Amino acid sequence: MNTLKSVLLLAFAFLFVSQVRLTAEQSAPEPTLGEKLVRQLWADMKARNLAALEKKIAPGFQSVHEDGARNREQQIELLRGLNIGEYTLSNFEVTQNGPVIIATYFVSVEETIEGKRLSTKPAPRLSVFLKTDSGWQWIAHANLNPLK
């Protein structure tokens, strides 16, 4: 009888652990395409992979930062001088309308832009991507992180 109880107890424990594991796996949704595009941009910026970044930036790109607006060439120049330390991306909200993806998110990052250190407090960002014949292109960006 003790053997039967032990087998039943083990079976119950196995089923319980399996259910907890399935619930945990289901609660972590697969990142959206927009989140993946943003995460790849940040990985390329941290790695200083300018060749990859230049391929991703659309010809009509525009960005806005605390110190003003930039076009594609000005953004590439900014990226050349960008020094990114450790960062955390969070709170993604992504929408897609046809060939356009809009991603808003928060970034906590150690970064210096044009010799100016930015706050490391989480700050909102917005990135917009356009699907083209050559793949997804970064077409717009807003950096709402205030300069110190």
C-alpha positions in Angstrom: 0.0 0.0 0.0 2.9 2.4 0.8 4.3 1.7 -2.7 1.0 2.7 -4.3 0.8 5.9 -2.2 4.4 6.7 -3.2 3.8 6.1 -6.9 0.6 8.3 -6.7 2.4 11.0 -4.8 5.2 11.0 -7.3 2.8 11.1 -10.2 0.9 14.0 -8.7 4.1 15.9 -8.0 5.3 15.3 -11.6 1.9 16.5 -13.0 2.0 19.6 -10.7 5.6 20.5 -11.7 4.8 20.0 -15.4 1.8 22.2 -15.2 3.7 25.0 -13.4 6.4 24.8 -16.0 3.9 25.0 -18.9 2.2 28.0 -17.2 5.6 29.7 -16.8 6.5 29.1 -20.5 3.1 30.3 -21.6 3.4 33.5 -19.6 6.6 34.6 -21.4 5.2 35.6 -24.9 7.4 35.4 -27.9 8.8 38.9 -28.7 7.1 40.6 -31.6 8.9 41.5 -34.8 9.0 45.1 -33.7 10.7 44.2 -30.4 13.2 41.9 -32.3 14.0 44.8 -34.7 14.6 47.2 -31.8 16.7 44.7 -29.8 18.9 44.0 -32.9 19.4 47.8 -33.4 20.6 48.1 -29.8 22.9 45.1 -30.1 24.4 46.6 -33.3 24.8 50.0 -31.5 26.5 48.5 -28.5 28.8 46.4 -30.8 29.5 49.5 -32.9 28.5 47.5 -36.0 28.1 50.6 -38.2 28.0 48.6 -41.4 24.9 46.7 -40.2 23.3 50.0 -38.9 23.9 51.8 -42.1 22.1 49.1 -44.1 19.1 49.3 -41.7 18.6 53.1 -41.9 16.2 54.2 -44.5 17.1 57.0 -47.0 14.4 59.3 -45.6 15.3 58.6 -41.9 14.6 61.2 -39.3 15.2 61.3 -35.6 14.6 63.7 -32.8 16.7 64.0 -29.7 16.9 66.4 -26.7 19.3 68.6 -28.8 17.3 68.6 -32.0 16.4 66.7 -35.2 18.7 64.6 -37.4 18.5 63.2 -40.9 20.0 59.9 -42.0 23.6 61.2 -42.5 23.5 63.1 -39.2 22.2 60.0 -37.3 25.0 57.9 -38.8 27.5 60.4 -37.6 25.9 60.4 -34.2 26.1 56.6 -34.1 29.8 56.7 -35.1 30.5 58.7 -31.9 28.0 56.8 -29.7 29.4 55.0 -26.7 26.9 52.6 -25.2 27.5 50.7 -22.0 25.1 48.2 -20.4 21.5 48.7 -21.2 18.0 47.4 -20.4 15.1 47.5 -22.8 11.6 47.2 -21.3 7.9 48.0 -21.5 7.5 47.4 -25.3 4.3 48.5 -27.0 4.3 47.5 -30.7 1.8 48.1 -33.4 1.9 47.2 -37.1 -0.2 48.8 -39.8 0.6 47.3 -43.2 4.3 47.8 -43.9 4.9 50.0 -40.9 5.9 48.9 -37.4 5.9 51.4 -34.5 7.6 50.4 -31.3 7.7 52.4 -28.1 9.8 51.2 -25.2 11.9 52.3 -22.3 15.7 52.2 -22.1 18.0 52.4 -19.2 21.4 52.9 -20.6 24.9 54.3 -20.0 25.5 56.4 -23.0 27.4 59.4 -24.2 26.3 61.4 -27.3 28.6 64.0 -28.8 30.6 64.1 -25.5 27.5 64.6 -23.3 26.5 62.0 -20.8 22.8 61.2 -20.7 20.8 60.2 -17.7 20.8 56.4 -16.9 17.2 56.6 -15.6 14.7 54.6 -17.8 13.5 56.9 -20.6 11.0 56.5 -23.4 12.0 55.9 -27.0 10.1 55.4 -30.2 11.4 53.6 -33.3 9.5 53.2 -36.6 10.3 50.6 -39.2 9.2 50.4 -42.8 9.1 47.2 -44.8 10.9 47.6 -48.1 12.0 45.4 -51.0 15.4 45.0 -49.1 13.8 44.2 -45.8 12.8 46.2 -42.7 14.3 49.7 -42.6 14.6 52.0 -39.6 12.8 55.2 -40.8 12.2 57.3 -37.6 13.4 57.5 -34.0 12.7 59.6 -30.9 15.1 59.7 -28.0 13.3 61.2 -25.0 16.3 60.9 -22.7 17.2 64.3 -21.3 20.8 65.5 -21.4 22.4 66.0 -17.9 
